[in-house]
Structure formats: structure tokens, C-alpha cells
Amino acid sequence: MYVNFIICIFRAGSTSYTRDNHHINHYPMPTERCMKNLFFIALAAVTCISCRSTELVYINVLKPAPVTIPAYIKSPGVVNRTTVTSQHKTVDAVDKIFSLEGVQLDREGAQSSVSGLTGELLKNNRFSDVKALGELDLTTNVPGLFSAPLSWEAVDKICREHHVDALFSLELFDTDSKISYAAVPVSLKTPLGNVPGIEHQASMLTTVKTGWRIYDPASRNILDEFSVARDITFSGRGINPAVAAGALINRKEAVKEVSVQAGQYYAMRIIPFRTRVTRDYYVKGTDNFRTARRKAQTGNWDGAAELWKKETTNPNSTVAGRACYNMAIICEINGELDLAIKWSQKAYEEYKIRLALNYIRLLKNRQAGDELLKQQQAE
């Protein structure tokens, strides 16, 4: 409704000119009747917004980590498997030339990424030790892409020789850069005054891509396979293209820093995280609902719940259903998911509150997530 209102004003308030055989066609300006219609449309839109029977509440929820590490893994090793095999080095060298990569940029970036992951895993108290194992003669034959997984025989051998019980493996590391130039008119200061000149500007977009796998030799499972890409933008300027491009040379340290961050970011995939979710709750029905709304707005959820509880026996089925639904909301806020599901079921089964049906699904998903959380936190 609101969008249509804006479009209508634009069309009605504009005049369009079209030349056709020297004739100009004018679209008429809005009439008084049209303006009245627009007023009532806008009033209706505002009224609908003000008549909403629900408001949003924000709840902080602890969610399980994307990757679950079994409890028996206490001392993982971190390896770098991004060295290109000899038969593919020519192809990789050509790629580096055309993508403006430095000779050692990928190698040093990969080492930085492994260091970032190792350091972050050491901060996680679920591990007794984390070992950075380096390259170990591990190679890839597909530069810039995931190779086939390591054989379990190779994984077993590494874990046995280095006394680790799992492998975090960097299996993909690639930097790709694109450079662009622009010539911009500028005013140059000289002893004879300002003279017009040209300044050359160069910009480079470098994408750093990392890919990881986690090998669990005990279960013969790859626990995770995940890649992430991050962009860095560099810029330089000078009196000619060579000088402008020269300002881009010192990008290696920036790439290494981003590579460290990529490793640290990957370590977060095994750590539960907090997120904010929204829930609708009813604010209209009786005077108790209106009072409860004000209590909720001040953070007095227990006081609001007392008023909603009174309305769960209201002879009006709509009011009682809304109150049951709101009781489910307060139960979730208090972490009582089983009770929240029971209130939601009552709101839908006995009073046909439609919001409750979808809410039941959300609560059951949270229950499943909490079970996984218990498993991850017990490790």
C-alpha cells in the first residue's frame, strides 16, 4: 500500500513531454479528487500499522557450533597441504603471472593462515594441545581448488608419528588479483603557478581464498569441509602508470594479515555462538494485555507474565489463545522450552492461534540445537 502511494504521487505530480510531429503531449496534473484518494490511502496504511496486534521481542540464543568435534579428540594437528605438485607448477606459475601474484605470496599466506588457526585453537580449552605440523611433504595437484581428500592410511601415519588424534588441514590457498588504471585531470603546483596535468591512479582487488578439512581417523569421517574468501583493496597514485602501480607493491603484509584472520575465523566453526532472534507476542486483547505490554517494554517480563496467565482462562477464546501463546514466549525467554511447547500447543490446538503452529516448529528446532549444545559443551 505504501509503495503504491509513492508511485501514484510521482506519476500524478509529474509532467511528461513527448515530441511527435512537433506536438507536445502534457500529462494532466492531479485533480482534487485524486489528492483526496491519496490522502485516504495513506491514512488507511497508517491505521493498519497502528492496529497491529503484535510486537517484536528480541531474544539472545546460544546456538551450537557448525562443526561438532568428538570428545575423544584432545590433541589435533594442523597441516598445510597447499604446495603444488611438480607436474602442475608450470600451470600455477603461469596463473601467478596473469593474476599479478608474487612468487612467495601464496606460500607465505598459507603459512600465516595455518598459524592463525593453530593460535586460535590453542585458546580453546577443550584441547589439551594443538601442534602445527607444517607441510610434511603434503601436496595438491589442483591449484586454487579442493584436491581429493587424503587417504586414511596417510592420515593414520601422520597422527601416529606426531602423536595427534585428528588433523585440521589447509587444503586450499589461493590469491587472485585484478588491477585497474584511471587517468584523472588534476591541477599541478609549479613555480610558475598551477598548471593542468594528469594523475594516474591504480587500484587492485586481491581475493584471498582458503579451504579446510578436518580428518577424524578414529571414525574415518571428514568432520568438515569449508572454504571462505576475503577481499582486500589496494590503491596507489603517481605521475605515470609505473609510479602508481609501484605503490601497490607492499601488499604482502596485508595479505598475510588477512590470511591469519582467515585461520582464526575457521577456528570459530567449532565454538557455539550467540545470536539474536525475534518473536512476535500479542499486545492487544484486554486491559491486562495493554498493561502487560508496558511492563514488557520496561523489561518486567515476570510482571507481564502474571497478567497473561490471568487471561489464559478468559471466556473469549481469542483472548485466551493469545494469552497462552504469550505464556509460551515468556517460557522461552526463561529457557523453559518444554513448557513453551506445551503452551504453544494449547494455543493452537484449543484456540486456533495460527502463530503458535510455526512457533512450535521453532521451539522444537531449538530443542534439537540444545541437545547438540549439551554434547559440545560436555566435551
C-alpha positions in Angstrom: 0.0 0.0 0.0 2.8 2.4 0.9 4.8 1.7 -2.2 1.7 2.2 -4.4 1.1 5.5 -2.7 4.6 6.8 -3.5 4.3 5.7 -7.2 0.9 7.4 -7.5 2.3 10.7 -6.2 5.2 10.5 -8.6 3.0 9.9 -11.6 0.4 12.4 -10.7 2.8 15.2 -9.9 5.0 14.9 -13.0 4.6 16.3 -16.5 5.9 14.3 -19.4 6.8 15.8 -22.8 6.9 13.7 -25.9 7.7 15.3 -29.3 5.7 13.7 -32.2 5.3 15.8 -35.4 6.0 18.9 -33.4 3.2 18.3 -30.9 3.9 18.2 -27.2 1.6 16.0 -25.0 1.1 17.1 -21.4 0.0 14.6 -18.7 -2.6 16.4 -16.5 -1.7 17.5 -13.1 -3.5 15.7 -10.2 -7.1 16.7 -9.6 -8.6 17.5 -6.2 -10.4 14.1 -6.2 -7.2 12.3 -6.8 -5.4 14.0 -4.0 -8.3 13.1 -1.6 -8.0 9.5 -2.7 -4.3 9.6 -2.0 -4.9 11.0 1.5 -7.4 8.3 2.4 -5.0 5.6 1.1 -2.2 7.0 3.2 -4.5 7.2 6.2 -5.6 3.6 5.8 -1.9 2.5 5.6 -1.1 4.3 8.8 -4.2 2.9 10.5 -3.3 -0.6 9.5 0.2 -0.2 11.0 -1.2 1.2 14.3 -3.7 -1.6 14.5 -1.1 -4.4 14.7 -2.0 -6.8 17.5 1.6 -8.0 18.0 5.0 -6.5 18.7 8.5 -8.0 18.4 10.7 -9.2 21.3 14.4 -9.9 20.8 15.9 -13.0 22.5 19.6 -13.9 22.7 20.0 -17.5 21.8 23.1 -19.7 22.2 23.4 -21.9 19.1 25.6 -25.0 18.6 28.8 -24.7 16.6 28.5 -25.6 12.9 31.1 -28.4 13.5 31.0 -30.9 16.3 34.3 -32.3 17.4 34.0 -35.7 19.2 35.0 -35.7 22.9 37.9 -38.1 22.3 39.8 -35.6 20.2 42.1 -33.7 22.6 45.3 -33.1 20.7 44.8 -32.2 17.0 47.5 -31.4 14.5 47.4 -28.6 11.9 48.9 -29.3 8.4 49.5 -27.3 5.3 48.6 -29.2 2.1 48.7 -26.3 -0.4 52.1 -26.9 -2.0 51.6 -27.6 -5.7 52.9 -30.9 -7.2 55.9 -30.6 -9.6 53.8 -31.5 -12.6 51.4 -28.7 -12.0 53.9 -26.0 -11.1 54.2 -24.6 -14.6 50.4 -24.1 -14.8 50.5 -22.5 -11.4 53.4 -20.2 -12.3 51.5 -19.0 -15.4 48.5 -18.3 -13.2 50.6 -16.2 -10.9 51.9 -14.1 -13.7 48.5 -13.4 -15.1 46.9 -12.8 -11.7 49.8 -10.5 -10.6 50.7 -12.7 -7.6 54.1 -12.6 -6.0 56.4 -15.7 -6.2 56.1 -16.4 -2.4 52.8 -14.7 -1.7 50.7 -17.9 -1.7 53.3 -19.9 0.3 53.7 -17.2 3.0 49.9 -16.6 3.1 49.2 -20.3 3.6 51.8 -20.4 6.5 50.1 -17.4 8.0 46.7 -19.0 7.8 47.9 -22.2 9.5 49.5 -20.1 12.3 46.2 -18.2 12.7 44.2 -21.4 13.1 46.8 -23.0 15.4 46.9 -20.0 17.7 43.1 -19.8 17.9 42.7 -23.5 18.6 45.2 -23.2 21.5 42.9 -20.7 23.1 40.1 -23.3 23.1 40.2 -25.1 26.5 38.6 -28.2 25.1 42.0 -29.2 23.6 45.0 -30.3 25.8 47.4 -29.4 23.0 47.5 -28.3 19.3 50.5 -29.0 17.1 51.4 -27.0 14.0 52.9 -29.8 11.8 53.8 -27.7 8.7 53.7 -29.1 5.2 55.0 -32.7 5.8 55.6 -33.1 2.1 51.8 -33.0 1.5 50.9 -31.6 -1.9 47.9 -30.6 -4.1 47.5 -31.2 -7.8 44.6 -28.8 -8.2 45.9 -25.2 -7.5 43.1 -23.0 -6.2 40.6 -25.9 -5.7 40.0 -28.7 -3.3 42.0 -31.8 -4.1 40.7 -35.3 -3.4 40.8 -36.0 0.4 43.9 -37.5 1.9 43.8 -41.3 2.2 43.1 -42.7 5.6 46.4 -44.5 5.5 48.2 -41.2 5.2 46.1 -39.6 7.9 46.8 -42.6 10.3 50.5 -42.3 9.6 50.7 -38.6 10.3 48.6 -38.9 13.5 50.7 -41.9 14.7 54.1 -40.3 14.0 53.2 -36.9 15.5 51.0 -38.2 18.4 47.9 -36.3 17.4 44.3 -37.7 17.2 42.9 -35.6 14.4 44.0 -33.3 11.5 43.0 -29.8 10.7 44.2 -29.5 7.1 44.6 -26.3 5.0 43.9 -27.8 1.6 43.3 -24.7 -0.5 45.0 -21.4 -0.5 44.9 -19.0 -3.5 45.3 -15.3 -4.1 43.9 -13.7 -7.2 44.4 -10.1 -8.0 42.8 -7.7 -10.6 44.3 -4.3 -11.3 42.8 -1.3 -12.9 44.1 2.1 -14.0 42.5 5.5 -14.4 43.9 8.9 -15.6 42.4 11.8 -13.7 42.8 15.5 -14.6 44.4 17.4 -11.8 45.9 20.9 -11.1 49.7 20.7 -10.5 51.6 23.3 -8.5 54.7 24.7 -10.1 57.0 27.7 -9.5 55.1 29.4 -12.3 51.7 28.7 -10.8 49.1 25.9 -11.2 49.1 24.0 -14.5 46.8 21.3 -15.7 48.1 17.7 -15.5 47.2 14.1 -15.4 47.4 11.9 -12.3 47.5 8.1 -12.8 45.5 6.1 -10.2 45.9 2.3 -9.8 43.7 0.1 -7.8 44.0 -3.6 -7.1 41.4 -6.1 -5.7 43.0 -9.2 -4.2 40.9 -12.1 -3.2 42.3 -14.5 -0.6 40.6 -17.9 -0.6 41.2 -20.6 1.9 39.7 -24.1 2.2 39.9 -26.5 5.2 39.1 -30.1 6.1 39.0 -31.9 9.5 40.0 -35.5 9.4 38.9 -37.9 12.3 40.9 -41.1 11.9 39.1 -42.9 14.7 35.6 -42.6 13.0 37.0 -42.4 9.4 35.0 -39.3 8.9 35.8 -35.9 7.4 34.1 -33.7 10.1 34.1 -30.6 8.0 35.0 -29.2 4.5 34.7 -25.4 4.3 36.1 -22.6 2.2 36.0 -18.9 2.7 37.1 -15.9 0.5 38.1 -12.4 1.7 38.8 -9.3 -0.4 41.5 -6.7 0.1 41.6 -3.5 -1.9 44.8 -1.5 -2.5 45.3 1.8 -4.3 48.1 4.0 -5.4 48.7 7.1 -7.5 51.5 8.8 -9.3 52.6 10.9 -12.3 52.7 7.8 -14.5 51.3 4.3 -14.5 54.6 2.8 -13.3 54.7 5.0 -10.2 51.0 4.4 -9.5 51.5 0.6 -9.7 54.6 0.8 -7.6 52.5 1.9 -4.7 50.8 -1.4 -4.7 53.9 -3.5 -4.2 53.8 -3.5 -0.4 50.7 -5.7 -0.2 52.3 -8.9 1.0 51.9 -8.0 4.7 48.3 -7.1 4.2 47.7 -10.5 2.5 49.4 -12.3 5.4 47.4 -10.5 7.9 44.1 -11.4 6.2 45.4 -15.0 5.9 45.9 -15.1 9.7 42.4 -13.8 10.2 41.0 -16.5 7.8 42.6 -19.2 10.0 41.2 -17.6 13.2 37.8 -17.3 11.6 37.8 -21.0 10.7 38.5 -21.9 14.3 35.2 -20.3 15.2 33.3 -23.1 13.4 33.9 -25.4 16.4 32.7 -22.9 19.0 29.0 -22.3 20.0 27.9 -18.8 19.3 25.2 -16.3 20.4 22.7 -14.8 18.0 19.6 -12.6 18.3 16.2 -13.9 17.2 12.9 -12.2 17.1 9.5 -13.4 18.3 6.0 -11.9 18.0 3.9 -11.5 21.1 0.4 -10.2 21.4 -0.2 -6.7 22.9 -4.0 -6.3 22.3 -7.0 -8.1 23.7 -7.9 -6.7 27.1 -6.7 -4.0 29.6 -4.3 -6.7 31.0 -2.7 -7.1 27.6 -2.1 -3.3 27.4 -0.6 -3.2 30.9 1.5 -6.2 30.2 2.8 -4.5 27.1 4.1 -1.6 29.1 5.7 -4.0 31.6 7.4 -5.9 28.8 8.7 -2.6 27.3 10.4 -1.9 30.6 11.9 -5.4 30.8 9.5 -6.5 33.6 8.6 -9.8 31.8 7.7 -11.6 35.0 5.1 -8.9 35.7 3.8 -9.2 32.2 3.5 -13.0 32.5 1.4 -12.7 35.7 -1.2 -10.7 33.7 -1.1 -13.0 30.7 -1.6 -16.0 33.0 -4.8 -14.5 34.3 -6.1 -14.2 30.7 -5.5 -17.8 29.8 -8.9 -18.6 31.3 -10.7 -15.7 29.7 -14.1 -16.8 28.2 -13.2 -15.1 25.0 -11.4 -17.8 23.0 -9.2 -15.3 21.1 -8.1 -13.6 24.2 -7.4 -16.9 26.0 -5.5 -18.2 22.9 -3.3 -15.1 22.7 -2.5 -15.3 26.4 -1.5 -19.0 26.1 0.8 -18.1 23.2 2.3 -15.2 25.2 3.0 -17.6 28.0 5.0 -19.7 25.6 7.1 -16.7 24.8 7.9 -16.0 28.4 8.8 -19.6 28.9 11.3 -19.5 26.1 12.8 -16.3 27.5 13.2 -18.1 30.8 14.8 -21.2 29.0 11.9 -23.5 29.7 11.5 -24.9 26.2 9.3 -27.9 27.2 6.8 -25.7 28.9 6.9 -23.2 26.0 6.0 -26.1 23.6 3.0 -27.1 25.8 1.7 -23.6 25.9 2.1 -23.2 22.2 0.3 -26.5 21.5 -2.6 -25.4 23.7 -2.8 -22.0 21.9 -3.1 -23.8 18.5 -5.0 -26.9 19.3 -7.6 -25.4 21.6 -7.8 -21.8 20.3 -6.6 -21.9 16.7 -3.9 -19.3 17.1 -2.0 -19.6 13.8 1.2 -18.0 15.1 1.5 -20.9 17.5 1.9 -23.6 14.9 5.0 -22.1 13.4 6.3 -21.2 16.8 6.1 -24.9 17.8 8.4 -25.8 14.9 10.9 -23.1 16.0 10.9 -24.3 19.6 11.4 -28.0 18.6 14.4 -26.9 16.4 15.8 -25.0 19.4 15.4 -28.2 21.5 17.4 -30.2 19.0 20.0 -27.5 18.9 20.2 -27.5 22.7 20.8 -31.3 22.7 23.7 -30.8 20.4 24.9 -27.9 22.6 25.0 -30.2 25.6 27.1 -32.7 23.6 29.5 -29.9 22.5 29.8 -28.4 26.0 30.3 -31.7 27.7 33.5 -32.3 25.7 
